[in-house]
């Protein structure tokens, strides 16, 4: 019996519905994503940004329906690892864990590089201040580390504040722009099929999909959430709808304020259109946009750190990763070793890539890793629904939600995957694609040849499901046969024998 992990557990029931909702909202990064990615999308669909966002929202909602159905039955800090492992088997669960390291653990890097690159430029242009991007990056990562280290409740409360603030700012700016443009400027063109054609639309769809990554980020917090079986699935759908509708409104305001006929030239503008629009409707409005950008990057980073560290913790708890990563702080009840590991990883990746490619170039490089990684994970999660409900929850079986919706969702994601990787982009994005290809190939080889202790550890990782009952036990369901483990301490001992 290994006593090292006895009593090593997360803060059970620390989070309520509102807190996990804003975990997902903050991970989506409403303001930061809009400010950075919306202008980029105009090169594909011109003024039809709202149309593209509607298509993406509907497509991702199909995946959210699949993932939420899994979360309703499989509450676990392992998140997608547990979903895929129980639906498709432990080897696919291992491959999901391997692919996951292309996603949430790197969210702080991509979110903060967004703010650092744009703020360095905006501060220099608007106020003459020269603040290097790496200073902003290191300071922001330090804040994220401290906030997530001292407690999930504290970080969730901060995300509620930051998430609400960025949503309100984005909503006010959008309404202000729409109201103050001339009545003749209003048009339904932004909601119509883009003039650039279907191929450009598919390319835009592949990149816009990255916007909606994060709706599922509350899932790894299941063991710290009250009534996780209902709160987590509800969060996935409601966060998507809340942020999706806000983005559609914001996209309409952006192309309206910039000019519908000129929208395709947005990337060639001398400054980001959101800074221009804010200065046009408010005196020194760029300050509010800059604040929203910082706010959004911090909120998304905190959310990504919370989600990523819980998955690392779950893999350490099962023995897939070193057991030290499963330790929790005796006072804060956070996976402090996993959080520290993730913070160090993000410092190394952000500074290394930032020095090589610059902050915006590094953002594009990491964005490619995340885009491919999350598409693969979403495809595997959707594919898990049919076998899982057929084998384990036959009494709930329905053709539409358990066959039709997953098949359509996988098809749409496969389309996005194709247009993400082909045609092969120029360097350094082609180098990012090559890295992902090698990473996934190595993961697939490891998954195929799993043996011995690693196989047993992975089986534990995909089978541990937290049940929020009065006695709060962890249930292991191996090969479809559930076994109640009498206590968290016993579970930890069993896993580490």
N, C-alpha and C positions, 0 to 999 in steps of 0.2 A: 504493500500500500504506500503510495506516495503522498506525504502529508504537506508538501510544499504549497499546493494549490488549495488546501482546505480553507474555506471561508473566502476564497477569491471570487467575489461575485459583484455584478454591477448593481446600481441603485434601483432596486425593483420598484416599479410603479411611480417613479419620480416625475414622469411627464404625463400631461393631459392632452386632450384632443387639440386644443389651440396651439400648444407648443410643438406637437409633431406636425401639425399643418404648416407652421411657419418654418420648420426644418426643411420641408419639401419646397415651399415657396422660396426660401432663401437660397436653396441649392439651385433652383432654376435661374436665380439672379435676374429678376425682371428688368431692372434699370441697366445694369452692366451689359446684359445680352443685347438689349435693344440699341444702346448707344454704339456698341462695337460692331455687332453682326448685321443689323438692319441695313446700313449703308452698303455693306459688302454684298448683300443679296440683290441689290438693284442692278448689278452687272448682269444678272441672269434674267430677271423678270421685270426690270424697269419699275414702273409705278404700281405693278400688281403685287406688291408686298402683302396687303391684306388677303388677297386671294390665295397666295402661297401659304400664309399662316393658317388660314382656314383648312386647307388641304392637309397640312402637317398636323394640326390639332386633331382632326378626325382620325388620321392614321395612327397617331400615338395613343389616342384614346382606346383604340382596339387593343394595343399592347397593354395599356393600363388595366383594361378589363380582365385580361388574362393574368397579369401579375397580381392584381388585387384578389382574384379568386384563389391564387396560391397562398397569398399572405393570410387569408382568412383561416386557413387550416395549418399553416406552417410558420408560426411565429418564432423567429430565431435571429440571433445576432449575426448568423451566417448569411442571411438574406438570400441572394441568388444561388449561393453554393448549396444551401439546403433545398431550394425549390428545384433546381435542375438535378441535383443528386438524387432526390427522391422520385422525380418524374422519369428521368432517363438513365439513372444508374450512377454509381460512384465515380466511374471514369469520366463521364461527362461533368460530374460535379467538380472533379479535380481540374478539368480543362477550364471550367467556368471560373474557379478560383485563380487559375493562372492568368486568364484573360482579364480578370477583375483588376489586376495590378496595372493595367493600362488605363484604368478609369478613376474611381474615387480617390485612391491614394494620391493622385496627381492633380486633383481639383484645386487645392490651394495654389499650386504653381500657376495653372492657367488663369485662374481668377485674379490673382494678384499681379501677374505680368500684364494683364489687360489694363488694370488701373495704373500701374507704374509707367508703362509706355505712353499712354494717353495723357496722364497727368504731367509727366516731364515736359511734353510738348505744349500742353495747354498753359501751364504755369509760365513757361518761357515766353509764349506768344501774348498772353493776356496781362501778365504782371511783371515780366522781365526777370522773374526768379529762376535760378538754375539749381534744381534739385535732382541729382542723378537718380535714374530709375532703380539702381541697386540699393540705394538708401531707403527708398519707399518700399521696395520688396522685402528687405530684411526687417524693417520696422513692422510691416504688416504681418509677416510670418511670425514674428515674436508675439504680437498681440493675439493672433490665432492660437498659438501654442498655449499661452497663459490661460486664455478663456476656456479652451477645451480641457485643459489639465485640471482646473479647480472644480469642475462639476458639470454634469450634463444639464442639471436644472438651470444653472447660471448661464451656460452657453445658449440654452434654449430660450431663456428670457431675453437675452441680448438679441438673438435672431428674430424674436417677435418684434422687438423695437426697430431693428434695422430693416427687416422685411416690410413692416407696415410703413416705415418712412419712405422707402424707395418706391413702393407702390403708390402712395399718396402723391409723391413728387411727380411721378410719371403720369398719373391720372390728371393732375392739375395742369401740367404742361400741355398734354394732349388736348384737353378741353379748351384751354386758353388759345392754342393755335387754331383749332377748328372754328372757334367762335369769332376770332379776329381776322381770319382771311376774308376776302370779299366773297359775297354770296355767289358770284359767277364762277368762283374757283371750285366749288363743290361739284363732285362728279362720282358716278358709279364705276368709272374706268378702273380704279384700283381693285375692284371686286370682280373684275372680268378676266377671262383667260388671257394671259400675257401675249402681246404681239410678237414676242421673240420666239414663240413656238414651243412644242412639247419637249424637245430635247433640252432646251435651256431650262424649262420648268423642272424637269427631272434632276438636272444638275443642282438647281436651287433647292429642290426638295432634299437632296442628299446633305447639303450643308445646313439647311434650316433645321434638319432633324436634331442637330447638335444643341439647338436652342432648348429643346424639350427634355433633354437628359436631366434627370434629377427628381422627377416626380416620385420615384420609388425610394428616395434616399431615407425616408423614415423607417423603412423595413428593418435595417440593422439595429434600430433602437427599440425593437419589439420587446426585448426583455426589460426595458426601462420604462415601458409605456403602460398606463392603466388600460384595461380592456383592449389589449393590442389586437385581438381577433376582429374587432369591429373598427377600432380607431385607425389602424394602419391602412386597410383597404379604402376606408372613407377618405382618408387623406390623399391617397394616390389620385383619385378621381377629382376631388374638389380642388386640389392645388393646380391640376392641369386646366380645369375650367376657369378658375380665377385668373391665373396668369395668362392663359391663352386668349381670353376675351380682352384683357388689358392690352396685350401685345397687338391684337388686331386693331384696336382703337388707336394705339400709339403709331402703328405702321401707317394708318390712314392719315393721321395728323402730320407725320413726317413728310410723306409725298405731297400732301396738300400744301404744307408750308414751303417746301422747297420748289414746288412746281411740278405738276404731273408730266408735262411734256419734257421737262429737263431731268426727270428722276434718274434716267440711265447714266447721267453725268455726275451723279452724287459723289462717286469715289474720286473724281478729279477736282473736287472743291478744295479750296485752300485750308479749310478746317472742317472738323466733324460737323455734320448738319445739325445735330442736337445742340451744340454750343451756339451755332448761328441762330437757330430758332429761339433758344432761350434768351439770347441777347436782344433779339428782335421784339419779343413780347414783354420782357422784364429788364429793368436796368441792371446791368452786370449779372444777367441771368446765368452766365457761364459758371458762376460760383456754385449755384444750386446744382447744376449738372455735374460739376466736379465732385461736389459733396455726395451726390447720388451714386457716382461711379465708385468712389472710395467705399461708401456704405455698402453697395451691392457686392463689391469684391470681397470685403471682409465677411459679410453674411454668407456668401456662397462658400468661402474658404472654411468658415466655422462648420457649416453644414457638411461639406465634404470631409473635413477632418473627423467629425463625429461619426459619420457613416463608415468611412474607410477604416478608422481605428477599431471599430466594433467587429468588422469582418476579420481584420488581422488578429484581434483578440480571440475570436471564435476559432480560427484556424490554429492558434497557439494552444487554446484550451483542449482541442481535440488531439494535438500532437503532430499536426501537419507542418506547422512552423515551430520554432523553439518555444518551449513552455514558458520562458520568461515573458513572452509577449502576452500571456494570459494573466499576468499579475494585475491586480487592481489596487489603487491607492487606499490605505486603511481608513483615511478620513474622507476623501472626496468620492470614493467608489467609482473612479474612472479608470479605464485601462491605460494607466500612465506610461507604461513602457511602450505599448503600441503607439500611443500618441507621440511620444518622444521620437521613436523610430520614424514615424511618418513626417514629423517636422524636419528631422535631419535630412530625410530623403528629398523633401521639397526645397530645402535650402540648397542642397547640392545640385539638383536638377535645374532649378530656376537660375542660379548664378552661372552654372556651366553653360547652359544653352543661351542665356542672355548675353554672356560675353562673346559667344561664338556667333550668334545670329542677330543680336539686338533683342530688346524685349518683345517687339511685334513679330519679328521672325521666329523667336522662340515660342511665342503664343501660337503661331500657325503650325509649327512642328508638333507641339504637344497636342494641339487641337486635332491633328490628324490621328495621333495615337488614340486619343479618347474617342473620336468618332468611330473608328473601326472597332475598337474594343467594346464599346457599348452596343453597337449594332449586333455584334456576335453574341453578346450576353442576352440581349433582348430576343434574338432569334431562338436561342436555346431555351429561354424561359417560356416563350410562346409554345414551342414544341413540347414542353413538359406537361402542358395542361391536359392534352388528350390521354396519354397513357396513365397519368396520375389519377385522374377522375375515373377512368375506366377500371383501373385496378383497385383503387383504394376507396373511392367515394361513389360507387356505382349508383347508390340511392339518389344522388343528386344529378346524375347524368342527363344532359340535354344536348341535342345535336348542335344547335345554334351557338351557345357560348363555349362549348367544349370541343367543337370540330371546326365549324365555319369561321368563327372569329379568329381562332389561332392560325388557321390556314391563310386567311386574308392578311393578317398581321405579318406573318412570316414572308408572304409574297411581297408586300410593300417594303419591308426591311431589306429583303434580298435585292430589290430594285435600288434602294438607297445605297446598299453595299457596292453594287456594280458601278454606280456613277461616282462613288467616292474613290474607288481604286483605279478606275479606267475611264479615259486614257491616263496613262501614268503621268503624273504632274512633273514639272521641272524640279531640279534640286533647289533647296534641301528637302522639299516635301517627298520626293521620290526616295530619299534616304530614310525618311520616317516610315514610308510604306514598307521598305525593305526590312527595317527593324521589326515592324509589327509582324511581317510574314515569318521571319526567323523565330521571333518570340512565340507565336502561335504554333509553329511547326514543332519546336522543342517541347512545348506544353503537350501537344498531341502525342508525341513519342513517349513522354513520361507517363501520360494517362494510359496508353496502350500497354506499357510494360510494368505497370504498378505491381509490386510484390511486397510480401512480408509486412513489416511494421507500418510502412507508409500506406499500404492498402487498408490495414486495420484502422489507422488514424483517420484516413479519409472517410471510411465508413462511419466512424463516430461523428466526424464533422458534418456529414450530410444528414445524419439521423437525429441529431439533437434538436428538439423543438420545445420551446418554452410554453407552458400552459399557465395562463393567469387565473388559477383557481385559488381557493382559500389557503390550501397548503402549498401552493406554488412549487410544483415539482417540474423537473425536466424529463421529458419522455423520449426515449430512443425507439425509433421505428426502423428496424433493420429488415430489409426484404419484405416490407409490408406488415411485419409482425410487431406491434407496439409492446414496449416493456416499460413499466413505471420504475423509475429509480427513486429510492426513498428520500434522498436529500441531495442538495447541491454538493456537499462535501463528498458524499459517496460517489456522485457522478464524476467529480474531479479525480478522485482516487482511481476509479475504474478506468478512466481515460488514460491515466499516466502509468499504469502498471507495465 
